[in-house]
């Protein structure tokens, strides 16, 4: 387990969410460190348990960042995982960033987006990945030369005390289908509703 001091992490700050902060790893620029204050670490602890479970199940980390292990930071709970880096080694940006940047996407962009969303959904369905918070900010668009991939970087793992869907695939897949329908209705369908 790696140990960091909060002061050592500060120069590598990437962003802050509701509960935690994210940094580039000082020891490996191809990794990130996510930490939460111990008193607000519910999501971080849930994700650590979930990533360990996925590792034991030999789930490939294609559309979620690879879990590298827990980290020790005084007063915080945290873990390290592979950074989602574009071809130029910069941290990939949220899908929402690109949608806001390009405004109303054209037919070609919509076709690409539909393909990428389908690939993400099929991966999650195949490996029974449990999302608890599907939204356009938690999905990064990974750009490398002429290839694109969507990566779910936050909001994974069941929020339930007993995560039955994690162990019983039919239940987990039903929850995924429900979450995906909500996500599609709220975030995706408006994109495709425009004329092109």
C-alpha positions in Angstrom: 0.0 0.0 0.0 1.4 3.4 -1.0 1.5 6.2 1.5 1.2 9.9 0.6 1.1 13.2 2.4 -1.7 15.5 1.5 0.8 18.3 0.9 2.6 16.1 -1.6 -0.6 15.5 -3.5 -1.7 19.1 -3.8 0.5 20.1 -6.8 -1.1 17.2 -8.7 -4.7 18.2 -8.1 -7.2 17.4 -11.0 -10.6 18.0 -9.5 -13.0 17.8 -6.6 -16.4 16.1 -6.4 -19.0 16.2 -3.7 -17.2 13.7 -1.4 -13.6 13.4 -2.7 -10.6 14.9 -4.4 -8.7 13.5 -7.4 -5.0 13.9 -8.1 -2.4 12.6 -10.6 -0.2 10.2 -8.7 3.1 11.7 -7.7 4.8 8.3 -8.0 3.2 7.4 -11.4 1.8 10.0 -13.8 -0.2 7.2 -15.6 -2.3 6.7 -12.4 -4.6 8.9 -10.3 -5.3 9.0 -6.6 -8.8 9.5 -5.3 -9.2 10.4 -1.6 -12.1 11.2 0.8 -12.0 12.6 4.3 -12.5 9.6 6.6 -15.8 10.9 7.9 -17.2 11.2 4.3 -15.7 8.1 2.8 -18.8 6.0 2.1 -18.5 6.1 -1.7 -14.8 5.5 -1.7 -15.0 2.5 0.7 -17.8 1.1 -1.5 -15.7 1.5 -4.7 -12.6 -0.1 -3.1 -14.7 -3.2 -2.1 -16.3 -3.3 -5.6 -13.0 -3.0 -7.5 -11.6 -5.8 -5.3 -14.6 -7.9 -6.2 -14.1 -7.2 -9.9 -10.5 -8.2 -9.7 -11.4 -11.5 -8.1 -13.9 -12.1 -10.9 -11.1 -11.4 -13.5 -13.2 -8.6 -15.0 -11.2 -6.7 -17.7 -10.9 -3.0 -16.9 -11.7 -1.9 -20.5 -14.4 0.7 -19.8 -13.6 1.4 -16.1 -10.1 2.5 -14.9 -8.0 -0.4 -13.6 -7.8 -0.5 -9.8 -4.2 -0.4 -8.5 -4.9 -0.6 -4.7 -5.6 1.4 -1.6 -3.4 4.3 -0.6 -2.7 5.6 2.9 -3.1 9.4 3.5 -3.5 10.7 7.0 -7.1 11.6 7.7 -8.3 10.2 4.4 -9.4 7.0 2.7 -8.3 6.5 -0.8 -7.2 4.4 -3.7 -5.1 4.5 -6.8 -6.2 3.5 -10.3 -5.1 3.9 -13.9 -5.6 7.4 -15.3 -7.7 7.7 -18.4 -5.3 9.4 -20.7 -5.8 10.6 -24.3 -3.1 10.0 -26.9 -1.3 13.2 -25.9 -1.1 12.0 -22.2 -3.6 14.6 -21.0 -6.4 13.4 -18.7 -9.5 12.5 -20.8 -12.4 14.9 -20.5 -16.1 14.1 -19.6 -18.4 13.4 -22.4 -20.5 16.4 -21.3 -17.5 18.6 -22.0 -17.5 17.5 -25.7 -21.3 17.7 -26.0 -21.2 21.3 -24.7 -18.3 22.2 -26.9 -19.8 21.0 -30.2 -23.4 22.1 -29.4 -25.8 20.2 -31.6 -23.9 17.2 -32.9 -24.3 16.3 -36.6 -25.3 12.9 -38.0 -21.7 11.6 -38.0 -21.1 12.6 -34.4 -24.4 11.0 -33.3 -23.6 7.8 -35.1 -20.2 7.7 -33.3 -21.8 8.5 -30.0 -24.4 5.8 -30.4 -21.7 3.2 -31.2 -19.7 4.2 -28.2 -22.7 4.2 -25.8 -23.6 0.7 -27.2 -20.1 -0.6 -26.5 -20.2 0.8 -23.0 -23.6 -0.7 -22.2 -22.6 -4.1 -23.7 -19.4 -4.2 -21.5 -21.4 -3.3 -18.4 -24.1 -5.9 -19.2 -21.6 -8.7 -20.1 -19.6 -8.2 -16.9 -22.5 -7.2 -14.7 -21.0 -3.8 -13.8 -23.2 -2.1 -11.2 -23.5 1.7 -11.7 -25.0 3.8 -8.9 -24.6 7.1 -10.7 -24.7 7.2 -14.5 -24.3 10.7 -15.9 -22.4 12.5 -18.6 -19.8 13.9 -16.1 -18.9 10.4 -14.8 -18.2 9.1 -18.4 -15.0 10.2 -20.0 -14.4 10.2 -23.8 -11.0 8.6 -24.2 -9.4 9.9 -27.5 -6.4 8.2 -28.9 -5.4 9.0 -32.5 -8.5 7.9 -34.5 -10.0 5.7 -31.8 -12.6 6.6 -29.2 -13.8 4.8 -26.1 -16.2 5.8 -23.2 -14.9 5.1 -19.7 -17.0 5.1 -16.6 -14.8 6.7 -14.0 -17.1 7.4 -11.0 -20.3 6.0 -9.5 -19.7 2.3 -9.7 -20.7 -0.3 -7.1 -24.0 -1.0 -5.5 -25.3 1.6 -2.9 -27.2 -1.2 -1.1 -26.0 -2.6 2.2 -26.3 -6.1 0.8 -25.3 -5.8 -2.9 -27.2 -8.9 -4.1 -27.1 -7.7 -7.8 -23.4 -7.9 -7.7 -23.5 -11.6 -7.0 -26.7 -12.6 -8.8 -26.4 -11.6 -12.5 -30.1 -11.5 -13.4 -30.8 -9.0 -10.6 -27.7 -7.0 -11.4 -28.5 -6.8 -15.0 -32.1 -5.7 -14.3 -30.8 -2.9 -12.2 -28.3 -1.9 -14.9 -31.2 -1.9 -17.5 -33.2 0.4 -15.2 -30.3 2.8 -14.5 -29.4 2.8 -18.2 -33.1 3.7 -19.2 -33.1 6.6 -16.7 -29.7 7.8 -18.0 -30.8 7.5 -21.6 -34.1 9.4 -21.0 -32.5 12.1 -19.0 -29.1 12.6 -20.7 -28.9 10.8 -24.1 -32.3 11.1 -25.8 -32.2 14.9 -25.8 -29.0 14.8 -27.8 -30.6 12.5 -30.4 -33.9 14.4 -30.4 -32.5 17.3 -32.6 -32.9 17.1 -36.3 -30.0 16.0 -38.5 
